[in-house]
Amino acid sequence: MTISSPSIMLDQSTNANFRAWTSAVSNALIAVGLVRTADTGQIDFATTVIPGGGNQFSGYEIFRFNDALQSTRPVVIRIEYAAGNPATLPGLFITVGTSTNGAGVINSQLQYTRRHLTVGQTLNFQTCYFSGDGSYVNMIWPLASQQLLVSVERTRNPDGTANGNGILVFTHSGSSIGQAAFLSTINLSTGTSAGAVESFAYPGPGFGTATVGADTFFFPRTVALPKQEYDLAIMTGYTADVVNLIPISVENCGSPRTYLPWTVFNPANAGVMATLMRYE
């Protein structure tokens, strides 16, 4: 398991700044366990230029998981480095599936619907947080506005070990958690995916319970595909129980694990909801 916390200036007012933030994100994803594939046509960070307009992208990468299950239950992730709306805002397109055509197109029927994520522009360097172990990847860009969270993980057994039954994809971008937050599931055993990406609010349905100490409760996700599957990558809780961006140890799936709480959102949600990203 690996973490990375690069300082990134998420700005694309110049080609140089666009190249800097996109290459920094790529390096961090590789540092926490993803592997860039040999697909042709992928981004060249030395020559790429700012996207031509809002909601457009300028270069992509294909990554894969790096674990023992990859040979039989492969997972691939397409990251498109993009512009938001307006075009001055950085953005990402995220697509998850099980294979490509060798030229960057995800061609499996298990494709997770392409999601466009936008973050707020910042001319100051911002610490961004990444974690992974080859069977999951997390990233949070905790800006003061228009934050971004992406989590892609294999489903887990009750003891927390990864299995090949499915993939959980969680994405968020916007000014408050619970706004533009979506969960999608992919069943690798049956060859089916969720019919639609579901809007997701939390704490709420879809979460179990985990504890730290005697009386503090957190809420990990569980899904049925159709049997119950577990997740270690993302939990939620209440801001009163954690300190923003200070790691905390929480017992989940029978073992203590390190999570990074994220509590600073739109003031309307201050003091209410916190996301805990696995960070070890």
C-alpha positions as CSV (number, residue, x, y, z in Angstrom):
1,M,0.0,0.0,0.0
2,T,1.3,3.4,-0.9
3,I,0.3,7.1,-0.4
4,S,1.3,10.2,-2.3
5,S,0.6,13.8,-1.5
6,P,2.1,16.0,-4.3
7,S,1.7,19.8,-4.3
8,I,0.0,20.7,-7.6
9,M,-1.0,24.0,-9.1
10,L,-4.4,23.1,-10.7
11,D,-4.3,25.8,-13.4
12,Q,-4.4,25.7,-17.1
13,S,-4.1,29.3,-18.1
14,T,-1.0,28.4,-20.0
15,N,0.2,25.2,-21.8
16,A,3.1,24.9,-19.4
17,N,0.7,24.9,-16.4
18,F,-1.6,22.4,-18.1
19,R,1.4,20.1,-18.7
20,A,2.5,20.5,-15.1
21,W,-0.7,19.5,-13.4
22,T,-1.6,16.7,-15.7
23,S,1.9,15.1,-15.5
24,A,1.8,15.5,-11.7
25,V,-1.5,13.6,-11.5
26,S,-0.2,10.9,-13.8
27,N,3.0,10.5,-11.7
28,A,1.0,10.2,-8.5
29,L,-1.3,7.5,-9.9
30,I,1.7,5.5,-10.9
31,A,3.3,6.1,-7.5
32,V,0.4,4.5,-5.7
33,G,0.2,1.3,-7.8
34,L,-1.5,1.9,-11.1
35,V,0.4,0.8,-14.3
36,R,0.2,2.7,-17.5
37,T,-0.6,0.4,-20.4
38,A,1.0,0.2,-23.8
39,D,-2.1,1.5,-25.6
40,T,-1.2,3.7,-28.5
41,G,-2.1,7.4,-28.8
42,Q,-1.6,8.3,-25.1
43,I,-0.8,11.8,-23.9
44,D,2.7,13.3,-24.4
45,F,3.2,15.7,-21.5
46,A,6.0,17.5,-23.3
47,T,3.8,18.6,-26.2
48,T,0.2,18.5,-25.1
49,V,-1.7,21.8,-25.1
50,I,-4.7,23.3,-23.3
51,P,-8.1,21.8,-24.4
52,G,-9.8,23.8,-27.1
53,G,-12.8,24.7,-25.1
54,G,-15.0,23.8,-22.2
55,N,-15.9,20.1,-21.6
56,Q,-13.2,19.0,-24.1
57,F,-10.1,16.9,-23.3
58,S,-6.5,17.1,-24.6
59,G,-4.9,13.7,-24.1
60,Y,-5.6,10.6,-22.2
61,E,-4.0,7.7,-20.4
62,I,-5.0,4.1,-19.8
63,F,-4.1,2.6,-16.5
64,R,-4.6,-0.9,-15.1
65,F,-4.7,-2.5,-11.7
66,N,-1.5,-4.4,-10.6
67,D,-2.5,-7.4,-8.5
68,A,-2.9,-11.1,-8.8
69,L,-6.5,-10.8,-10.0
70,Q,-5.6,-8.7,-13.0
71,S,-4.8,-11.6,-15.3
72,T,-8.2,-13.2,-14.8
73,R,-10.5,-10.2,-13.8
74,P,-8.8,-7.2,-15.4
75,V,-9.6,-3.6,-14.5
76,V,-8.7,-0.7,-16.7
77,I,-9.2,3.0,-16.1
78,R,-9.2,5.7,-18.8
79,I,-8.2,9.2,-17.6
80,E,-8.8,12.1,-20.0
81,Y,-7.2,15.4,-19.0
82,A,-9.8,18.0,-19.7
83,A,-11.3,21.4,-19.3
84,G,-14.4,22.1,-17.2
85,N,-17.0,24.7,-18.0
86,P,-15.6,27.4,-18.4
87,A,-12.5,26.1,-20.0
88,T,-10.2,27.8,-17.5
89,L,-11.2,25.1,-14.9
90,P,-9.2,21.9,-14.9
91,G,-11.2,18.7,-15.3
92,L,-11.1,14.9,-15.8
93,F,-13.1,12.4,-17.7
94,I,-13.1,9.0,-15.9
95,T,-14.1,5.7,-17.6
96,V,-13.7,2.2,-16.1
97,G,-13.9,-1.2,-17.8
98,T,-12.1,-4.4,-18.3
99,S,-10.3,-4.1,-21.6
100,T,-9.3,-1.8,-24.5
101,N,-8.8,-2.1,-28.2
102,G,-5.1,-1.3,-27.8
103,A,-5.7,2.3,-28.9
104,G,-7.3,3.7,-25.9
105,V,-10.9,2.8,-26.5
106,I,-12.6,0.8,-23.7
107,N,-14.4,-1.9,-25.6
108,S,-15.7,-4.2,-22.9
109,Q,-19.4,-4.4,-22.1
110,L,-18.6,-3.7,-18.4
111,Q,-17.8,-0.1,-19.2
112,Y,-18.6,2.4,-16.4
113,T,-20.4,5.4,-17.8
114,R,-17.9,8.2,-18.6
115,R,-18.0,10.9,-15.9
116,H,-16.8,14.5,-16.3
117,L,-15.3,16.0,-13.1
118,T,-14.5,19.6,-12.7
119,V,-12.4,21.3,-10.0
120,G,-11.9,25.0,-9.1
121,Q,-8.9,26.8,-10.6
122,T,-6.2,27.7,-8.1
123,L,-3.1,29.7,-8.8
124,N,-1.6,28.5,-5.6
125,F,-0.1,25.1,-5.1
126,Q,-2.5,22.7,-3.5
127,T,-1.7,19.4,-1.7
128,C,-3.6,16.6,-3.3
129,Y,-3.9,13.1,-1.8
130,F,-3.6,9.7,-3.6
131,S,-3.5,6.2,-2.2
132,G,-3.6,2.6,-3.6
133,D,-2.3,-0.9,-3.4
134,G,-2.7,-2.2,-7.0
135,S,-6.3,-3.3,-6.4
136,Y,-7.7,0.1,-5.6
137,V,-6.9,3.8,-6.2
138,N,-8.2,6.9,-4.4
139,M,-7.6,10.5,-5.0
140,I,-8.9,13.7,-3.4
141,W,-8.2,17.3,-4.5
142,P,-9.5,19.2,-1.5
143,L,-9.9,22.7,-2.9
144,A,-11.9,25.4,-1.2
145,S,-14.5,25.1,-4.0
146,Q,-15.2,22.5,-6.7
147,Q,-13.5,19.6,-5.0
148,L,-12.8,16.3,-6.6
149,L,-12.8,12.7,-5.4
150,V,-12.3,9.5,-7.4
151,S,-12.2,6.0,-6.0
152,V,-12.0,2.7,-8.0
153,E,-11.7,-0.5,-6.0
154,R,-12.2,-4.2,-6.3
155,T,-14.9,-5.6,-4.1
156,R,-13.7,-7.2,-0.9
157,N,-14.2,-10.3,1.2
158,P,-15.3,-9.9,4.9
159,D,-11.6,-9.9,6.0
160,G,-10.8,-7.1,3.6
161,T,-8.9,-9.1,1.0
162,A,-9.7,-8.2,-2.7
163,N,-11.8,-10.6,-4.7
164,G,-12.7,-10.7,-8.4
165,N,-16.4,-10.4,-8.0
166,G,-16.8,-6.7,-8.9
167,I,-15.6,-3.1,-9.1
168,L,-16.9,-0.2,-7.1
169,V,-16.5,3.3,-8.6
170,F,-17.2,6.4,-6.6
171,T,-16.9,9.9,-8.0
172,H,-17.6,13.4,-6.7
173,S,-17.0,16.9,-8.0
174,G,-18.7,20.1,-6.9
175,S,-19.0,22.5,-4.1
176,S,-20.4,20.1,-1.5
177,I,-20.1,16.4,-0.8
178,G,-23.4,14.8,-1.7
179,Q,-23.6,17.2,-4.7
180,A,-22.6,15.4,-7.9
181,A,-21.7,12.3,-5.9
182,F,-22.2,9.0,-7.8
183,L,-21.7,5.3,-7.2
184,S,-21.5,2.6,-9.9
185,T,-21.0,-1.1,-9.6
186,I,-19.6,-3.6,-12.1
187,N,-20.2,-7.3,-11.6
188,L,-17.2,-9.2,-13.0
189,S,-18.8,-12.6,-12.4
190,T,-21.9,-12.2,-14.5
191,G,-20.6,-9.6,-17.0
192,T,-23.1,-7.0,-16.1
193,S,-22.9,-3.4,-14.9
194,A,-25.3,-1.1,-13.2
195,G,-27.9,0.1,-15.6
196,A,-27.3,3.7,-14.5
197,V,-24.9,5.6,-12.4
198,E,-26.7,6.3,-9.1
199,S,-26.7,9.6,-7.3
200,F,-25.4,8.9,-3.9
201,A,-26.0,10.8,-0.6
202,Y,-24.4,9.8,2.6
203,P,-24.4,8.8,5.4
204,G,-27.5,6.9,4.5
205,P,-28.6,3.8,2.6
206,G,-25.7,1.7,1.3
207,F,-23.5,2.1,4.3
208,G,-22.7,-0.4,7.1
209,T,-21.0,0.5,10.4
210,A,-17.4,0.6,11.6
211,T,-16.2,1.9,14.9
212,V,-13.2,3.7,16.4
213,G,-13.1,4.0,20.2
214,A,-16.1,3.2,22.3
215,D,-18.8,5.5,20.8
216,T,-17.7,6.9,17.4
217,F,-19.3,5.4,14.4
218,F,-18.3,5.5,10.7
219,F,-20.1,4.1,7.8
220,P,-18.3,1.9,5.2
221,R,-20.1,1.0,1.9
222,T,-21.6,-2.5,1.2
223,V,-23.2,-3.6,-2.0
224,A,-24.9,-6.9,-3.2
225,L,-23.8,-8.4,-6.5
226,P,-26.0,-10.3,-5.6
227,K,-24.2,-11.5,-2.4
228,Q,-22.9,-9.0,0.0
229,E,-19.6,-7.4,-1.0
230,Y,-17.4,-5.1,1.1
231,D,-15.3,-2.0,0.5
232,L,-12.3,-0.5,2.2
233,A,-11.6,2.5,0.0
234,I,-14.2,5.0,1.2
235,M,-16.2,5.5,4.4
236,T,-18.2,8.4,5.7
237,G,-19.0,9.9,9.1
238,Y,-19.6,13.2,10.8
239,T,-17.2,16.1,11.0
240,A,-17.5,16.4,14.8
241,D,-15.7,13.0,15.1
242,V,-12.7,13.7,12.9
243,V,-10.1,16.4,12.1
244,N,-9.9,17.5,8.5
245,L,-6.9,15.9,6.6
246,I,-5.4,14.4,9.8
247,P,-5.1,10.6,9.4
248,I,-7.1,8.4,11.7
249,S,-7.0,4.7,12.4
250,V,-10.4,2.9,12.1
251,E,-11.2,-0.8,12.3
252,N,-12.8,-2.0,9.2
253,C,-13.3,-5.6,8.0
254,G,-11.7,-6.8,11.2
255,S,-8.4,-4.8,11.1
256,P,-7.3,-1.3,11.9
257,R,-6.8,0.8,8.8
258,T,-5.6,4.3,8.2
259,Y,-8.1,6.8,6.7
260,L,-7.8,10.5,5.7
261,P,-10.9,12.5,6.7
262,W,-12.1,15.3,4.4
263,T,-14.5,17.7,6.0
264,V,-14.2,21.1,4.4
265,F,-17.0,21.7,2.0
266,N,-19.5,24.4,1.1
267,P,-20.4,26.3,4.3
268,A,-23.9,25.0,4.1
269,N,-22.6,21.5,4.9
270,A,-19.9,22.5,7.4
271,G,-20.0,20.4,10.6
272,V,-22.2,17.7,9.1
273,M,-20.6,15.2,6.7
274,A,-17.1,13.9,6.3
275,T,-15.6,11.5,3.8
276,L,-12.9,9.1,5.0
277,M,-10.5,8.0,2.2
278,R,-8.3,4.9,2.8
279,Y,-4.8,6.4,3.1
280,E,-2.1,3.8,3.7
